Amino acid sequence: MDSIEKIAIAVIIFTITSVLAYLFKLRQLYLVVPKLYKHAPVTDKGALCEIVIINRGSQVEEDISVDLVPDLDYTLIAGSSSELELTGTTIKIRRIHKKSEESAILLVEKGNFDVSKIISISSKATKGKIFKRITEVPPNAASMFLLLACSIGFLPGMIYGGKLFTYANNYWTQYSYSQQSELGWGGLENYSSSNTSESYSKTEFPVRLLKKEKIKDKWNFTYEAYNKTALPLTVYTDQKKIGSDKVGEPRPYFSSLELQPMSKGQFTAVAPVNAEIDGYVDVDFSFRNGEEFFYKIFQKIPVSN
């Protein structure tokens, strides 16, 4: 299942990045005539209109041209940029930056003007679209896709995001404590983030295996523990999956050792012979250092000859 999940995640990531790459290159050049003033004090025979050229894409548009029907007279009254000019019946703009817009106020005479009088809008890279209302203009496609992907992927992201963080944290811990990992230690994530670990170098660990021996129906693992911290350190080992946790019953696979600051001692971890799986025995540990407690730490010990 883990392999299927990894493949699925890889496919999803590839799909999302491919779509985003396409959408970031997508040209989105639009034109709208949001306002038309048929009664203008500056003229008795014409009207004022506002033309808005919008670049909703993620690329800069250059050499934009807006072609108007030639049977009317046009005068540029005002523009939002010095790069906007009117030449005959063509509005020209040298450049419109991504996700921005420019506008022009025109005086139109010798006839009625509406959006149908605009022949086309184009740039050096694309042909734009004309809309009657500003509300019809599409949003930036890449941003909308990201929003949609985040909305759809919120729940999976909560699930797999946690898995990804756990995987990355485990990998980093194994890398940081590579010498301990080679000795079979695992589950060091809680230890690595504890205050206790600050008293030891990355090549050290509070306990180390001295000897392993098989005596009748049990494995005995002799450990030495060294407390380099300024607080009492207690080491616990208990093979719970084999022993009993019920109150009053013996716990034959439990042992512990309490060490005062800057002291060391030995203890024996015990496991039954049937704890061996594929030539290894896992010995589980927990630690308490002052108010700090970390657990789910184990050492995988090879016992096969």
DAUR-V372614 format. One record per backbone hydrogen bond with DSSP energy under -1.0 kcal/mol. NH is the residue of the N-H (numbers start at 1). CO is the residue of the C=O. Records with the same first field share a line. If there is no record, write none. Layout:
NH: CO / CO
//
This chain:
5: 1
6: 2
7: 3
8: 4
9: 5
10: 6
11: 7
12: 8
13: 9
14: 10
15: 11
16: 12
17: 13
18: 14
19: 15
20: 16
21: 17
22: 18
23: 19
24: 20
30: 54
31: 129
32: 52
37: 48
43: 40
47: 108
48: 37
49: 106
50: 35
51: 104
52: 32
53: 102
54: 30
55: 100
56: 28
61: 96
63: 94
64: 93
65: 122
66: 91
67: 120
68: 89
69: 117
73: 109
75: 107
77: 105
78: 105
80: 103
84: 81
85: 92
87: 90
90: 87
91: 66
92: 85
93: 64
94: 83
96: 61
99: 57
100: 55 / 97
102: 53
104: 51
105: 78
106: 49
107: 75
108: 47
109: 73
117: 114
118: 115
119: 67
120: 67
122: 65
123: 126
124: 62
128: 121
129: 29
131: 31
136: 133
137: 134
144: 140
145: 141
146: 142
147: 143
148: 144
149: 145
150: 146
151: 147
152: 148
153: 149
157: 153
158: 154
159: 155
160: 156
161: 157
163: 159
164: 160
165: 161
166: 162
167: 163
168: 164
169: 165
170: 166
171: 167
172: 168
173: 169
174: 170
175: 171
176: 172
177: 173
178: 175
181: 177
182: 178
184: 181
185: 180
186: 298
192: 188
193: 189
194: 191
198: 195
199: 196
200: 197
204: 201
208: 224
210: 222
211: 222
213: 220
215: 218
218: 215
219: 271
220: 213
221: 269
222: 211
223: 267
224: 208
225: 265
226: 206
227: 263
233: 259
234: 288
235: 257
236: 286
237: 255
240: 238
242: 239
243: 239
249: 246
254: 251
255: 237
257: 235
259: 233
262: 227
265: 225
267: 223
269: 221
271: 219
273: 217
275: 272
276: 273
277: 280
280: 277
281: 301
283: 299
285: 297
286: 236
287: 294
288: 234
289: 292
290: 232
292: 289
294: 287
297: 285
298: 186
299: 283
300: 184
301: 281
303: 279
304: 279
//
